[in-house]
Amino acid sequence: MTETLLSPPEMERSDALVLFGISGDLAKKMLLPALYRLTESGKLTVPVIGVAATDWDDDSLRRHAREAVAAEGTDIDEEVFARFAANLSIVTGDFADAATFTRLREAVARRGFVTYYLAIPPSLFTEVAGSLAAEGLNRNARLVVEKPFGHDVDSARKLQDELSAHFDNAHLLRVDHFLGNRAVESLMVSRFANTLLAPIWHRAYVDNVQITLAEDFDVADRGSFYDAVGCLRDVVQNHMLQVLALLVMEPPSATNAQAQGLEKWRALHATRTMDPAVTVRGQYDGYRDVKGVKPGSTTETYFATRMFVDNWRWADVPFYLRSGKALAVSATEVVVELRKPPLELFGGDDIQTPPNTIRFRIDGDTGIRADLMLNKPDSTTGPMTVPIGVDFAQVLGRQELPYENILHGAVVGDPECFAFFPAVLECWRIVGPVLDPAEPPLPYAPGSWGPEAGDRLPGLRNWHELGSRLFGDARPAGERGPGGEPAD
């Protein structure tokens, strides 16, 4: 078959999965429960070999795995867990010790093609990749690394060069777990599989777009990690800009990850860098008391900004992004606000009919919702907002955990759920001007919607209301409080 620029590299299916950091927090909360689910669905049949600096043996790892799966709220099927446990084993030792990798070489001998998954701090990526290569373990193998991929443009390029010295680009995958979220994927499916939306997905019909990733919990016991990263690097530079790319990209010309990656790159390449003058950083009260947070820390736990995409489809349409810890609710949602009709026919002197909106909930109770205006019988208050849409759980059943799709893609060699490196560089370019500013963040109360300045971004009329669930009670038009919350 003739090769083209859009032809994806041939990726091998793995005969074994090696998980570095299997005793860590990410593995406990996300990876081990996902591996159990993959075993349950029949998608995972290969051995899983953990590597960790611990004194565990295989039985200890299996007990830990059971505790991790149970803690996720899963009712354990003993037959499924027996199959899962039979595939689990561990190699122990310090990652800085060459003997650890010698033992690993013995453990994967005659296993065929191997995927190495690094669920470890990014500072160890290059060291582990080099140690794998020193034992010849980079041959007939693939490397998967967790985020963050660098901490700015230069460090991302440097990390790419260092890892590429041992694993070429066809054998290197970069995790962004949002790309494993089927609700995030549904953004692209909804846009390009439905001609109902295609004509209005344009500056002629869209007034503004709001993307919110809100969490009602605080940093908890992750102070040391979070204080070195902050909201911008933790979720905005990667997760939220990946969502932005899916919202604004043009349809790919082929159904593969390479073509999709190119369109995401084009979308991000057309996106202006963030402007410090229209950016708000916040820090919730009490953050500096968290264990591991430096005294006087200026790390932001809240971030909001206005952005623009300079192409024919989106020119002059503002995109508003906000994210934060210890906010009023946990919700990850896109709200596309459509332009209002040219004449106000159904409101009144004191009532303005609100615009139609299209909402995508991409975490929690995932789904799609459109808010339409209907007339309420015998009403003197004008039209009311009525939601229509699809609750994914009700219609589609259980949605896979994002890490189910990430790990399955890592094993079978499907790059669709992984970040495209040129797009990663564009994301770092976009956030470059607002990284590590000298000004301290603004304080805000836990349980609020962040600093009041975040509600006063230039051109922002109001943030649309986000509830704890996508589908709630419909309210008459205009019943909104400050920051978009329901009025008392």
N, C-alpha and C positions, 0 to 999 in steps of 0.2 A: 504494500500500500504506500502511496506517495506521502512523504512527510511534509507537513506544513508548519507554519509558525504556531498554529493553534493546536497541533497534535501534542497531547500530554506525553511526558516520558513514561516509558513502560515501568510499572512498579510491581515488584514481586510480592506474592503472598508469603507471610511468615510461617515458619514451622515452630517458632518459640517466641515468647515475649519475655524480655528481661526488664524488670521494673526497679530502677534505682530509687531509693527512698521509700521502700515499701513499709517501713515502720513510721513514716511521717504523718503529719496532719492531713495533707492532701489525699494521701492514699487511704487513710482511715475514713475520711468524710465523703470522698468522691470516687476514688479509683476502685477500691475493693468492692463496694456495693455495685458499681457499674459492671465489674467483672463477673459478679454473681449473676446479675441480670442477663448478661450475654451468655453465660452458661445455661441459664434457664431457657433462653430462646433458641439455644442450639447454635449460636453464632461463634461461640468460643470453645474450641476443642483442643487448642495447642497448650503445651506446658507454660506456666507462668513462674518465672524464677525471680525471686526478690533479691535485692542486694541492699544491705544496710549495715551500719556500724552498731551492732547490737549483739547480745549473747543468746539470741533466739536459736532454736532448732526448728525443724519443719513442723513439729506438733505445736510449738509456740506460735508460729506464724498462722497456723490453721485456727487456733483458738482466737487469735487476734482478729482474723478475718471474720469469724462468726460474730464476734462482738461488734465489729464495724457494720456488718450487714444488718444485725438486729437493731443497732442504734439508729439506722436510717429509717426504721419503722416497717421493715419488711417482715412478713410472716415467712419464716424460713421453711422451705420444702426440703425435707431431709435427704431425699433422693438427689435433688439438684445440688444441695450443698456437698453431698458425698462426692459427686462428680467434680465439683469445683475444687474441693480440698485435695482430691487425688492429683490434681494438676499443679498444686502449689508446692514450692520448695524454696529454700533460701540459701544464699551464700553470704556469709558475714565477714566483715572486715572494714578497715578504714579506707576511704576512697583515695587517700594519699599513699597507700601501701601497695606496691606492685604485686605483692603476694595475693592480695584480694582478687586481682585480675587474672592471676595464674589459676586460682581456684575457679573463677568464673569460666575461663577457657575450658577447663576440664568439665564443668557442668553443662556447657553448651556443645561439647564435642559431638559430632555426628547428628546435630539437630537440624542441619540444613540452613535455610535462610532465617536470620534472627533480627527482631526489632528491639532496639535498646531505647527505653523510655526514661527520660531524666526528670523525675519529680523531686528535684533537689534545688537548692539555691542557685541562681544564675552564675554566681561567682565560681561555681564548680564545673560549669558546662565544659569549658575548654580543657580543664585538667582531666576530667573523666574521658572526654573524647580522645585526648592524646594517649591516655593509659590503655584505652581499648585498642587503639592503633598499634601501640607498642607490643601488644600480644597478638596482633594480626586479627583482632576481632572486628575490625572495620571492613573486612572483606566479606562479601556475601551477607551484608547487613544493612540496616537502616537505623538512623538516629532520629529520635523525636525529643524536642526540648519544650519545656513549659515556658510560659510568659513570666516576666517581661523579657523581650528580646532587645537587650540594650537599655540604656536610660536616656539616650538622645541619638541624633542621626549618626554622629561619628562613632559612638560605641556600638551601635547596631551594625554598621559597616565592618568594624573591627571584629566583632563576634562572628559575623558571617565569614570573614576571611579566615579566622582561626578554625572554625568548625569545618569549613570547606577544604582545609588542608588534610582532613582525615575522612570526610564524607562529602561526595559531590552533591550538587543540588538535587539530583534525582533520588538521593538517598538521605535527604535532610528535610524534616517536617517541623513546622513551628506551630505550637498549640495556641489557639485562642478559643476557649471553650464556648464562647457565644456562637461560633460558627458550627458547633455541634448541636445547637439548640434548634429543634425542628420548627419552633415558632419564629425564630429569626429567619430560617430558610424560607418560611412561608411568606415573608415579605416579597421575595423575588417571585415565588410561585403566584402569589396574589396579583402582582403587577403584570406578569408576562403571560399568564394563562387565562386571564379574564379581560376580554375586550370591554367589559363594563367600566373598568378603571382606566384603561390605557388612554382614552381621549382626554381625561381630566387631569392626568398626571403631568402637569405642565404649568408654567408660570401664568398662563392665561386664566387658570382656574384656581390655583393654589395661592392663598394669601400668605401663609407662614406654616412652618413645621416645628413642632416641639418634641424633643426627645428627652425623656427623664429616666434616670436610673436612681431610684430612691430606696434607701434602706432604713428601717425604723430601729435597727440595733446599732450599738456603738462598736468600737474597735475591739472591746473585750480583752482577750489575752494575746492579741497579735500586735501589741504596741511596738515592739522592736522592728518587726517587718514593716508595719504600716508607716511608721515615722520616717523610714528611709525612702518611702515611695510616694505616699500621698494620693489623694483622690485622682489627680490628673493622670499620673502614671499608672495607677492601679486599674482604672476602668475607662477613663475618657479617651486616652491615646489609642487604646486598642478596641475594647468592646463597643464604645459609643461611635467611634469613627467607622468601624466596620458596619454598624447599622446604618450610618449616614450613607456609606457607599452603596449599600443595597437599595436605599431609598432613591438615590439620584442617578445610578448607573443606567446606561443604555442596555437594551437586550443583547446578550452575547450571541455570536453567530454560530456557535457550536455548543453542544451539551457536554462540556467537560470543564474541569477545574481550571485549566490553563486559559481558556477563553473567558471564563468568569473572572479570573484574576486580572486579565488585561482590561476588562471593562471597569472593574473596581479601581484599578490604577488610573484609568482615564478620568473617572469621576473625582478621585482624590487629588489628582494632578490639577484639576480645574478649581479646587477649593482653596480659597484664600487662607493665608496663615491667620491664626487667632490674634486678635487685637487686644493688647493689655488695657486699652482705654475702655473697652466694653466687656471686660472680664471681672467677675466677682469671685473672690476666694473667701472661705469662711472656716471657722474652727469651733466645734461645739464646746460649750462650757464644761469643764472637767476633763477634757482630753489630756491636758498636761499632767494630770494626776495618774494616768494609766501607766502601769509598770512597763518599762522599756522605752517610754517616750522621753526624749531629752528635755532637761529643764529649759523653759523659755522657747520650746519648739515653735517654729513658724510653718510647720507642715499643714496643708489644708485638708480638711475633712469634708469640705463643700466646694463645688466649682460650678460656675454658670457663665455662659458666654453667648454671644451672637455671632453667626457665621454666614458666609455667602459662597455660592458656587458659581463661578463665572463661565457659564456656557449658555448656549441658546435656549436650552430647556428651563434653566433655573435662575437666570440672571435677575438680580434684584429681589429675589424671594429670601427673606430672612429665615435662618435655621437657628433655633434656640436650644441649647443643650444645658442640662443641669444634672448634677449628681451629688449625693452626699450621704454621710452616716448620721444616725440619730435624728432622722427626719420624721415627719408625721406618720407616714405609712411606708410599707415596702411595696414598691411597684416599679416595673420596668415597662414603659409604654411610649409609643409614638402617637402623637396627635397631629394629623394633617388637617389644617383649617382651610376650608374652601372660601373663595371670595363670596361676599354677600350679593344678593340680587341687586340690580341697579336702582330699584325703587323700593321704598319701605311701604308696603301695601297693607300689612296685617298687624303692625305694631300700633304705636300711638305716640302722643307727645311725651309720655313718661316711660314708654316701653320700647326698646329696640329688639327686634327679632334677632337672636344670635345666629351665627353662621352654621352651616353644616360642617360636621367634622367626621373624619374617618380615623378610628383608633385601632392600633395593633398592640395588644398586650403580649409581651414576649417573655414573661416570667410569671410564675405562680399560676393563676387561673387564666391560661393563655387563650387567645381568641381574637376575633376581628369584630368591630362594632362601628356602625354608622349612626350618627345622631341626626334625625330628621325632624322637621317642624310639622306638627299636626294641630288642627284646631280642636280645642277643648270645648265640648258642648256647654252652652250657657256661661261661657267664660267672658269676663270683662278684662282679663289680664293678657289677652293675646294668645298666640300659639304656644304650645308646650313642646318641650324636647322629648322625643320618643326614641329609645335605642332599638336598633335591629342588628342582628349579627349572628355569629357562630361562636359558641363555646367549644373549643377544641376537645376538651375532655369528654363532653357529652356526645359529641358527634363522632369523634375519631377514636375514643377510648384512651387507654393509658399512653402518654407520650414518653418516649425513651428519655432517660436522663442524658443530658448533653455529653457526659463522659462515656456513655455507652457508645455513642456515635464516634467520638474521638478515638476511643480505644479500638473499636472495630475497624475504623479507617486505618489506624496505625498497623494493625495486624494484617489486613487484607491488601494494604497498599492503595487506599483511596484517598487522594489529596484534597478532596472537596471540602473537608471540615478543617482545613489548616490554612494559615495565613500565607499569602503570596508575598514574597520578600520585597519586590518593588513597591507594593502597597504599604508594607510596613515602613519603608523609608519615607513615603509620602506622609504617613501619619505622624512620624517624628518631625518632618518639616513643618506640618500644620501647627503643631503645638509648640514649636521651638521658641517663639517670642514670649511665651508665658511660662516657660519652665523656670523654676527657682527665682522668683522675683524678690526684690529686696523688701518690699512692703509686707508687713505682717497681715495675716488673715483677719477678717472681721469676726467677732464673737457672735454666737447664736445659741439659743436655748434648745436643749434636747427636746424632741417631740414637736418642734416647729417646722417650718418649711425653709429654714436657713436664714441668713442675714436678710434684712429688709431690702438692702441694695439689690439682691438677686431678683426682686419683683419689679425693679425699675430699670431693667436693661433698655437701651434706646430702641424705640419703636414697639416695645412689648406692651400690649394693652392689658393682658393678664395671662398668667399661666392657667391652662385649662385644669379643671378639677380632676384629681386622681383619687379614687377611692381604694379601699383595700381589695375590692373586687371589680372586675371589668363591667359586669352587669349588675346595676343597683336600681334603686327607685328613680324613675324619671321625675325631673323637676320642671316646674314652669320656667319659661325663658327668663333669664336675668337673675335667677336666684343663685348668686355666687358671692362668696366673701373675698377678703384680701388674699392674694396669692392663689386664688382659684378654689379655695375650700368652700364647702356649703355655708351659706349664711345662716346665722342663728335665728 
